[in-house]
Amino acid sequence: MLRCTQSHLGERGRLVMAENRGNEMRLVRIEDLRHCLIAAFERLELPREDAEQVAEILLDSELRGHESHGVHLLGFLADAYRGGMNPRPRIRVLRETEGALLLDGDRSHVVGAVRAMRWCIERSRERKGMAVAGVRNSQPIVLGFYSRMAAEAGLIGFACANAAIPMVAPPGGRTPTFGTNPFAYAIPAGRYPPVVLDVATTTGAAFKVRLAAQRNRPVPEGMILDREGRPTTDPNEFVRGGLMAPLGSPAAPHKGFGLALVIDALAGVLTGAAFARDFASEPATAGNATFWALDVEAFLPREEFLARMEAQIDQVKAGERMAGVDELFVPGERGHRRYHELTTRGTAPLSATIWDALTKACASLSISPPPALAPEPQRPDSGLA
């Protein structure tokens, strides 16, 4: 019997689903998965609109191939809401000027961040310029989602957050001081999908390490350190109190650490919220974030800007390729292609580890997981299994 494996974009940029008898996949309808997530968050007492918003972000990440930040997070978020996160926050405006906004997210996930970026989009359009918003006590989860909100509205978007769990030490040190502190840019690109760069200031995401630990698989060299600051590939060393390696490790860890410090300053220091090791003494505090949106017409007519972005990407794609490489990609393109193919098809494959995490989270909330479908026969003409 054919088993559906984790779909991925190969060198041809096409979605491939191959046989893999060692790691059985579950195929689910996207709408069933969406309804399951919404029901889970409603069970956690989120209002319907907020439940739909959080579910959409997890689903969007899953469909773009970022499983460490997709439906796998349902159990993590359920524990967070049980542990002090607020399912019904009262988002408050702390300060507002013509071009800047500061919100208190009231220990929320997502909803304060969405409100902040929507404000940036509306205000930057009104002003034909830039608008900036900071949010205290609201964990945004997947920053590329928010920056892409701006790009899909024809603007350049930026988002950054200081994570609530310190796990990065300064080069030469052993004391965790900063989180993975990710940031994301999104730029509209005319006939191309938006360019979306969403990266941590570490060599990888902490959730990817935790997934590797669950699968009992090593992580790539240079990704993590043990609690003594020594390089290791054993993800369990990280789970037991190890460290994430800064971006640029091992040759230039000061680059990633410097970026983490800057993001911490923008998201935590500037907003008047927790920063650096403050989180260790405030365990109930969510992360903090800063967002901005820029209307490109402050610099160039929109069509001229988009044409120039298309020309830039054309140059990337027209470059010489190494042997065995069929196509060159820009940031976000692979995820966009996967998202489009899966949503067109209407189904999504979930790896065995993700399915296990999802079903356990559903059981803990006394709801049913989405029904798994029988694998469909391969259709060679579509590039999909």
KOLMARMAR-152215 format. One record per residue (C-alpha): x, y, z. Coordinates in pm, 1 decimal. Example, Ala and Ser with C-alpha at 12.3 -4.5 7.8 and 13.67 -1.06 7.14 Angstrom:
<<1230.0, -450.0, 780.0>>
<<1367.0, -106.0, 714.0>>
***
This chain:
<<0.0, 0.0, 0.0>>
<<127.8, 346.2, -83.6>>
<<187.8, 574.3, 206.8>>
<<194.1, 950.8, 165.0>>
<<516.6, 1105.8, 288.4>>
<<589.0, 1460.7, 389.9>>
<<545.3, 1682.2, 86.5>>
<<834.5, 1905.1, 0.4>>
<<954.1, 2128.0, -281.2>>
<<1242.8, 1966.5, -458.9>>
<<1485.8, 2122.0, -702.2>>
<<1215.6, 2147.3, -965.7>>
<<1005.3, 2342.4, -720.5>>
<<717.5, 2094.1, -758.0>>
<<532.3, 1929.0, -475.9>>
<<641.2, 1568.3, -440.9>>
<<471.9, 1303.8, -233.6>>
<<664.2, 977.9, -236.5>>
<<638.3, 640.4, -73.9>>
<<804.0, 613.3, 265.4>>
<<715.0, 308.7, 468.7>>
<<922.7, 416.1, 767.4>>
<<737.7, 739.6, 838.5>>
<<370.9, 709.6, 747.3>>
<<194.4, 1034.1, 664.2>>
<<-167.7, 1127.4, 720.6>>
<<-356.0, 1310.4, 449.4>>
<<-632.1, 1544.2, 574.7>>
<<-870.0, 1788.2, 414.7>>
<<-755.2, 2142.9, 476.8>>
<<-1105.5, 2253.2, 578.2>>
<<-1130.7, 1966.6, 828.5>>
<<-797.1, 2069.2, 975.7>>
<<-906.1, 2432.9, 993.3>>
<<-1230.9, 2344.6, 1173.5>>
<<-1039.4, 2121.7, 1415.6>>
<<-800.8, 2402.3, 1508.3>>
<<-1082.8, 2652.6, 1549.5>>
<<-1272.6, 2410.6, 1773.4>>
<<-958.2, 2357.2, 1981.1>>
<<-904.7, 2726.6, 2041.3>>
<<-1270.9, 2780.9, 2119.2>>
<<-1242.4, 2500.5, 2374.5>>
<<-956.2, 2702.3, 2522.8>>
<<-1210.4, 2988.4, 2558.1>>
<<-1090.9, 3210.4, 2274.8>>
<<-1371.4, 3410.7, 2110.1>>
<<-1467.7, 3273.4, 1767.7>>
<<-1295.3, 3552.7, 1572.2>>
<<-971.3, 3512.4, 1767.7>>
<<-987.0, 3132.4, 1741.2>>
<<-1017.9, 3164.1, 1364.5>>
<<-721.5, 3402.4, 1350.3>>
<<-485.1, 3183.2, 1554.9>>
<<-595.4, 2873.6, 1362.1>>
<<-531.3, 3047.6, 1030.5>>
<<-175.2, 3137.0, 1125.5>>
<<-91.1, 2779.7, 1227.3>>
<<-254.8, 2641.5, 914.1>>
<<-80.2, 2893.4, 689.6>>
<<257.1, 2795.5, 833.7>>
<<181.9, 2423.6, 795.2>>
<<80.1, 2461.0, 430.9>>
<<393.6, 2658.7, 351.2>>
<<608.7, 2372.8, 478.7>>
<<708.3, 2516.5, 817.5>>
<<582.8, 2225.4, 1025.6>>
<<775.2, 2329.8, 1335.9>>
<<552.3, 2639.9, 1349.8>>
<<234.8, 2482.6, 1214.5>>
<<-30.8, 2262.6, 1374.3>>
<<241.7, 2108.0, 1588.1>>
<<207.1, 2418.9, 1806.6>>
<<-149.9, 2340.3, 1911.9>>
<<-33.6, 2147.2, 2217.8>>
<<222.6, 2414.5, 2303.8>>
<<-41.7, 2688.1, 2283.3>>
<<-291.1, 2482.4, 2483.4>>
<<-35.0, 2449.3, 2761.7>>
<<37.9, 2821.5, 2738.8>>
<<-329.0, 2915.3, 2779.4>>
<<-361.4, 2678.0, 3072.7>>
<<-46.8, 2830.1, 3220.6>>
<<-137.0, 3197.9, 3221.3>>
<<-181.4, 3323.3, 2866.0>>
<<-507.0, 3515.1, 2830.4>>
<<-765.7, 3370.4, 2587.4>>
<<-983.5, 3683.3, 2609.0>>
<<-738.2, 3974.1, 2624.0>>
<<-835.3, 4337.9, 2644.7>>
<<-598.5, 4503.7, 2398.8>>
<<-522.6, 4856.5, 2519.8>>
<<-375.3, 5155.4, 2340.8>>
<<-94.0, 5289.7, 2557.7>>
<<27.0, 5562.7, 2326.0>>
<<-62.6, 5679.4, 1975.7>>
<<72.9, 5946.4, 1743.7>>
<<18.6, 6014.8, 1376.5>>
<<271.0, 5752.6, 1274.0>>
<<324.3, 5530.7, 1579.2>>
<<117.0, 5308.9, 1806.5>>
<<196.0, 5123.9, 2129.2>>
<<-38.7, 4848.3, 2248.4>>
<<-59.4, 4625.1, 2551.8>>
<<-161.8, 4276.8, 2437.9>>
<<-273.8, 4161.7, 2785.4>>
<<-78.9, 3829.9, 2772.0>>
<<-226.2, 3723.4, 2438.9>>
<<-115.7, 3522.8, 2141.2>>
<<-149.9, 3666.1, 1792.1>>
<<-445.0, 3903.3, 1836.1>>
<<-243.0, 4203.0, 1955.1>>
<<7.8, 4148.7, 1675.2>>
<<-262.2, 4129.3, 1408.4>>
<<-420.9, 4449.2, 1535.7>>
<<-82.5, 4623.0, 1532.3>>
<<-0.8, 4530.2, 1173.3>>
<<-349.6, 4618.8, 1050.3>>
<<-303.6, 4962.8, 1206.4>>
<<35.4, 4999.4, 1035.4>>
<<-115.5, 4909.4, 698.6>>
<<-404.8, 5152.4, 731.1>>
<<-196.0, 5439.2, 867.1>>
<<88.6, 5402.5, 615.0>>
<<-163.6, 5413.1, 330.4>>
<<-325.0, 5723.9, 474.3>>
<<8.4, 5899.6, 518.4>>
<<176.4, 5767.9, 200.6>>
<<470.2, 5684.6, 422.0>>
<<567.0, 5463.4, 714.8>>
<<376.3, 5361.8, 1025.6>>
<<522.6, 5173.3, 1324.9>>
<<350.7, 4980.1, 1602.8>>
<<486.8, 4812.4, 1914.0>>
<<306.7, 4548.8, 2119.6>>
<<383.0, 4447.7, 2475.5>>
<<275.4, 4109.8, 2610.9>>
<<152.4, 3952.7, 2289.2>>
<<335.8, 3661.7, 2125.9>>
<<301.3, 3680.8, 1745.0>>
<<420.6, 3319.3, 1675.8>>
<<504.7, 3331.5, 1299.6>>
<<641.9, 3669.7, 1193.6>>
<<631.9, 3607.7, 819.1>>
<<252.2, 3602.4, 838.9>>
<<237.1, 3963.5, 959.4>>
<<496.3, 4106.0, 723.8>>
<<316.3, 3929.4, 437.0>>
<<-7.2, 4102.2, 542.7>>
<<158.1, 4428.8, 445.8>>
<<307.9, 4295.5, 121.7>>
<<-28.3, 4159.4, 9.6>>
<<-166.5, 4508.6, 65.9>>
<<102.6, 4648.3, -167.3>>
<<332.1, 4770.2, 111.5>>
<<670.1, 4667.5, 246.8>>
<<624.7, 4497.7, 581.9>>
<<857.8, 4428.8, 873.7>>
<<806.7, 4241.5, 1200.4>>
<<1039.4, 4146.2, 1484.1>>
<<991.5, 3989.8, 1825.5>>
<<1195.1, 3912.0, 2134.4>>
<<1113.0, 3558.0, 2240.8>>
<<1004.2, 3495.8, 2596.8>>
<<1255.4, 3219.4, 2673.9>>
<<1625.8, 3317.9, 2685.9>>
<<1832.4, 3051.6, 2510.0>>
<<2118.6, 3239.9, 2340.4>>
<<2439.2, 3332.3, 2521.6>>
<<2691.6, 3595.4, 2406.0>>
<<2993.7, 3458.0, 2217.6>>
<<3225.6, 3308.1, 2477.4>>
<<2950.2, 3300.5, 2742.2>>
<<2722.2, 3034.1, 2887.7>>
<<2437.6, 3240.7, 3035.6>>
<<2127.8, 3246.0, 2812.9>>
<<2044.1, 3610.7, 2760.1>>
<<1825.6, 3643.9, 2449.7>>
<<1563.6, 3434.9, 2277.4>>
<<1582.1, 3330.1, 1913.1>>
<<1448.3, 3682.9, 1839.8>>
<<1320.7, 3638.6, 1482.3>>
<<1247.4, 3905.4, 1225.9>>
<<1069.2, 3908.2, 890.9>>
<<1055.0, 4130.7, 585.4>>
<<798.4, 4103.7, 306.7>>
<<815.7, 4296.8, -20.1>>
<<552.1, 4300.0, -296.5>>
<<700.5, 4181.1, -625.3>>
<<454.9, 4232.1, -911.3>>
<<399.6, 3913.9, -1110.7>>
<<597.9, 3719.8, -850.9>>
<<467.3, 3631.6, -504.1>>
<<589.2, 3861.9, -226.5>>
<<949.6, 3814.0, -124.7>>
<<928.2, 3697.3, 238.7>>
<<1238.3, 3660.7, 452.6>>
<<1146.3, 3514.8, 793.5>>
<<1446.5, 3409.0, 1000.1>>
<<1559.8, 3366.9, 1357.9>>
<<1879.6, 3529.8, 1478.8>>
<<1998.1, 3178.7, 1563.7>>
<<2113.8, 2911.0, 1319.4>>
<<1769.7, 2750.8, 1341.2>>
<<1436.1, 2762.0, 1520.1>>
<<1405.1, 2615.0, 1869.3>>
<<1086.0, 2431.5, 1774.6>>
<<1277.9, 2249.5, 1500.6>>
<<1522.3, 2125.1, 1763.3>>
<<1236.0, 2007.8, 1981.8>>
<<1083.0, 1825.9, 1686.0>>
<<1416.9, 1655.0, 1623.6>>
<<1423.9, 1546.0, 1988.2>>
<<1076.2, 1397.6, 1954.6>>
<<1190.8, 1208.6, 1645.7>>
<<1517.2, 1105.1, 1813.7>>
<<1716.9, 1250.8, 1525.8>>
<<2036.0, 1460.0, 1540.5>>
<<2033.9, 1821.2, 1429.9>>
<<2290.5, 1968.7, 1188.3>>
<<2630.2, 2058.5, 1326.4>>
<<2658.3, 2415.3, 1451.7>>
<<2289.0, 2450.3, 1537.9>>
<<2294.3, 2396.6, 1915.3>>
<<2526.9, 2392.7, 2216.6>>
<<2507.5, 2197.5, 2538.1>>
<<2469.7, 2375.1, 2872.2>>
<<2848.1, 2418.3, 2892.5>>
<<2852.8, 2599.2, 2557.3>>
<<3005.1, 2309.8, 2364.0>>
<<2876.4, 2221.6, 2014.6>>
<<2654.0, 1914.1, 1994.7>>
<<2416.8, 1751.8, 1747.8>>
<<2203.2, 1581.7, 2018.0>>
<<1874.5, 1776.4, 2044.5>>
<<1816.8, 1630.9, 2390.3>>
<<2115.7, 1832.2, 2513.7>>
<<1922.3, 2145.2, 2419.2>>
<<1604.3, 2019.4, 2584.8>>
<<1806.6, 1956.8, 2903.1>>
<<1909.2, 2321.9, 2924.7>>
<<2140.1, 2375.6, 2629.4>>
<<2172.3, 2680.0, 2407.7>>
<<2083.9, 2781.2, 2053.1>>
<<2386.2, 2886.6, 1848.4>>
<<2373.0, 3244.3, 1714.2>>
<<2340.2, 3293.9, 1338.6>>
<<2686.1, 3289.2, 1182.0>>
<<2819.8, 3020.2, 1414.6>>
<<3079.5, 2884.2, 1442.5>>
<<3284.2, 3129.5, 1235.2>>
<<3101.8, 3452.6, 1322.4>>
<<2854.7, 3409.9, 1612.0>>
<<2882.9, 3781.1, 1690.1>>
<<2665.2, 3852.8, 1385.4>>
<<2364.9, 3656.2, 1506.6>>
<<2414.3, 3766.6, 1865.2>>
<<2432.0, 4128.9, 1754.6>>
<<2109.1, 4091.2, 1558.0>>
<<1942.1, 3929.6, 1861.3>>
<<2044.9, 4227.4, 2074.9>>
<<1907.1, 4475.7, 1820.5>>
<<1575.4, 4289.4, 1794.3>>
<<1554.4, 4274.0, 2173.3>>
<<1606.7, 4650.3, 2183.8>>
<<1336.9, 4716.1, 1921.7>>
<<1077.4, 4473.7, 2056.3>>
<<1148.0, 4488.8, 2429.9>>
<<1351.0, 4792.0, 2536.2>>
<<1176.0, 5037.6, 2302.4>>
<<823.3, 4920.4, 2390.9>>
<<885.6, 4942.6, 2765.2>>
<<836.4, 4567.3, 2797.7>>
<<1045.3, 4273.5, 2920.2>>
<<1385.0, 4227.4, 2756.0>>
<<1691.6, 4003.6, 2777.3>>
<<1694.9, 3804.6, 3102.4>>
<<1389.5, 3990.8, 3243.3>>
<<1175.0, 3708.8, 3103.7>>
<<1330.3, 3461.1, 3345.8>>
<<1185.2, 3656.0, 3638.7>>
<<849.7, 3716.3, 3465.2>>
<<744.9, 3368.5, 3346.9>>
<<384.7, 3468.5, 3276.3>>
<<492.0, 3743.3, 3037.2>>
<<439.6, 3687.7, 2666.1>>
<<688.7, 3807.4, 2412.7>>
<<686.0, 4153.8, 2259.6>>
<<700.0, 4271.5, 1901.3>>
<<746.0, 4569.9, 1673.4>>
<<591.8, 4607.3, 1328.9>>
<<609.1, 4858.9, 1050.9>>
<<463.5, 4908.1, 706.2>>
<<595.3, 5135.5, 432.3>>
<<396.6, 5259.6, 135.1>>
<<638.4, 5233.5, -157.8>>
<<479.9, 5540.0, -319.0>>
<<664.2, 5748.9, -63.1>>
<<967.0, 5680.6, -288.3>>
<<846.0, 5563.7, -630.2>>
<<521.8, 5521.1, -824.4>>
<<387.1, 5177.6, -728.8>>
<<404.6, 5028.6, -1079.3>>
<<762.3, 5144.8, -1122.4>>
<<862.6, 4986.9, -791.4>>
<<694.1, 4657.5, -878.8>>
<<859.3, 4651.2, -1222.3>>
<<1198.1, 4703.5, -1059.3>>
<<1130.7, 4420.6, -811.8>>
<<1037.9, 4193.0, -1101.0>>
<<1362.6, 4285.5, -1274.9>>
<<1560.7, 4211.3, -959.2>>
<<1405.7, 3866.4, -925.5>>
<<1451.6, 3800.9, -1298.3>>
<<1823.7, 3857.8, -1248.6>>
<<1832.5, 3611.3, -958.3>>
<<1655.8, 3344.2, -1158.9>>
<<1863.7, 3401.6, -1471.1>>
<<2188.3, 3333.9, -1285.7>>
<<2406.3, 3033.0, -1364.8>>
<<2313.9, 2723.0, -1167.0>>
<<2533.6, 2454.7, -1018.9>>
<<2515.6, 2102.7, -1153.8>>
<<2189.8, 1931.7, -1062.7>>
<<2003.2, 2253.2, -978.2>>
<<1699.0, 2314.1, -1197.6>>
<<1574.5, 2644.2, -1055.5>>
<<1689.9, 2931.5, -833.2>>
<<1449.6, 3064.7, -571.8>>
<<1403.1, 3387.2, -375.9>>
<<1293.0, 3388.9, -9.3>>
<<935.6, 3274.4, 42.2>>
<<888.9, 3136.4, -308.4>>
<<904.4, 2768.3, -218.4>>
<<651.7, 2813.0, 60.9>>
<<418.9, 3010.9, -164.8>>
<<432.0, 2742.4, -430.0>>
<<361.2, 2467.2, -178.5>>
<<73.6, 2667.2, -28.3>>
<<-81.5, 2723.3, -370.9>>
<<-55.4, 2358.5, -472.1>>
<<-197.9, 2224.7, -147.2>>
<<-487.4, 2473.0, -130.9>>
<<-570.1, 2398.7, -494.5>>
<<-575.7, 2030.5, -409.9>>
<<-767.8, 2084.3, -85.5>>
<<-566.5, 1838.5, 123.4>>
<<-252.2, 1853.3, 334.1>>
<<-7.3, 1579.1, 438.3>>
<<92.7, 1563.6, 804.6>>
<<402.6, 1373.8, 912.5>>
<<374.1, 1100.7, 1172.8>>
<<526.8, 1327.2, 1439.5>>
<<291.8, 1615.5, 1360.7>>
<<-10.1, 1384.3, 1348.9>>
<<83.8, 1238.2, 1686.2>>
<<122.4, 1585.5, 1839.9>>
<<-209.2, 1698.3, 1690.1>>
<<-406.3, 1395.6, 1809.2>>
<<-258.9, 1423.2, 2160.0>>
<<-351.8, 1791.9, 2177.2>>
<<-703.6, 1715.6, 2053.7>>
<<-744.4, 1438.0, 2311.2>>
<<-636.9, 1673.0, 2589.8>>
<<-911.9, 1912.7, 2477.0>>
<<-1174.7, 1638.1, 2429.1>>
<<-1222.6, 1711.2, 2059.4>>
<<-1182.9, 1485.9, 1757.4>>
<<-884.6, 1524.9, 1523.5>>
<<-957.6, 1574.7, 1154.1>>
<<-1035.3, 1246.3, 976.6>>
<<-743.1, 1098.6, 785.1>>
<<-802.2, 1018.9, 418.8>>
<<-688.9, 719.4, 218.3>>
<<-388.8, 807.3, -1.7>>
<<-485.9, 900.9, -355.9>>
<<-321.2, 740.1, -660.1>>
<<-33.8, 929.8, -813.2>>
<<-113.2, 1156.8, -1107.4>>
<<207.4, 1203.3, -1304.4>>
<<69.7, 1494.9, -1505.1>>
<<6.7, 1707.3, -1194.6>>
<<327.1, 1664.1, -1000.4>>
<<116.7, 1572.9, -697.5>>
<<65.5, 1229.2, -544.4>>
***
